[in-house]
C-alpha cells in the first residue's frame, strides 16, 4: 500500500496569551492519501486554520508529529521549513496575495527565484502554468487589470509553478461571486484529477461538496471525518447563469 502524503499523530498547538495557555489543536491524528481532494470545515476558533498552517509548514506544532511525503517536519528549522514549502507545497489564499505592481507572469514566476533557475527558465515555467489556467492572453497584465476570478487563477498558477505534491487552498472562493468561484473549484478539481493532492479550508458546505472527503473540526479536535460523493464542479459551473 502506498504511504500517505500526510500523516499527523497527536498533533497539538498551544498559544500563550499572557499567563493563559490557549489550546488551538488538542491532539489530532489522521492521514491524507496522495491524490485526494479534502475539505476542512469548522466554525471560527475550531482549529481548522491552525491545522492548515501546520500542514503548510507555516508554523510548528507544540506537540505531536507531522510527516509530509515521508519527511518528519515537526522539528525543522525555519530555513528547512522554507525550503520544504518551496519544493512541495503550493498555497492559494482567499485574497490572492499577488504583488500589485507586478505582471501575472512575474507573480507566478516568483517562487522559482529560490531554485536557482535562470530568468528564461522561470518565465517559461510560469507561462506554461498561466496557459494551464486559461490566462495565456493575460500574462502581462497587473492584478488591477484582472477580475477577481482571473486573479485567483493567477494565484493557482503560482501555487502550481513549483510542481508541488500538495496544494493548500484557504477559502479560495471567499472573495468571489458564484460564477468565478465555480470556475476556481472546477480548476481545482481538474488539478486533483491530474494527481495533485488538494486540501481546501472552507466555511461553505457547497464548496466542501466538491471534495471526496470532508473533515470537521470543533474545539481543536476532529469531530467528523467522512468520505463524500463529490459533486462535479465543471458541470455546476456550466449550469451557472452567464450574466
C-alpha positions, 0 to 999 in steps of 0.5 A: 500500500502506498504511504500517505502524503500526510500523516499527523499523530497527536498533533497539538498547538498551544498559544500563550496569551499572557499567563493563559495557555490557549489550546488551538489543536488538542491532539489530532491524528489522521492521514491524507492519501496522495491524490485526494481532494479534502475539505476542512470545515469548522466554525471560527476558533475550531482549529481548522486554520491552525491545522492548515498552517501546520500542514503548510509548514507555516508554523510548528506544532507544540506537540505531536508529529507531522510527516509530509511525503515521508519527511518528519517536519515537526522539528525543522528549522525555519530555513528547512521549513522554507525550503520544504514549502518551496519544493512541495507545497503550493498555497492559494489564499482567499485574497490572492496575495499577488504583488500589485505592481507586478505582471501575472507572469512575474507573480507566478514566476516568483517562487522559482527565484529560490531554485536557482533557475535562470530568468528564461527558465522561470518565465517559461515555467510560469507561462506554461502554468498561466496557459494551464489556467486559461490566462495565456492572453493575460500574462502581462497584465497587473492584478488591477487589470484582472477580475477577481476570478482571473486573479485567483487563477493567477494565484493557482498558477503560482501555487502550481509553478513549483510542481508541488505534491500538495496544494493548500487552498484557504477559502479560495472562493471567499472573495468571489461571486458564484460564477468565478468561484465555480470556475476556481473549484472546477480548476481545482478539481481538474488539478486533483484529477491530474494527481495533485493532492488538494486540501481546501479550508472552507466555511461553505458546505457547497464548496466542501461538496466538491471534495471526496472527503470532508473533515470537521473540526470543533474545539481543536479536535476532529469531530467528523471525518467522512468520505463524500460523493463529490459533486462535479464542479465543471458541470455546476459551473456550466449550469451557472447563469452567464450574466 
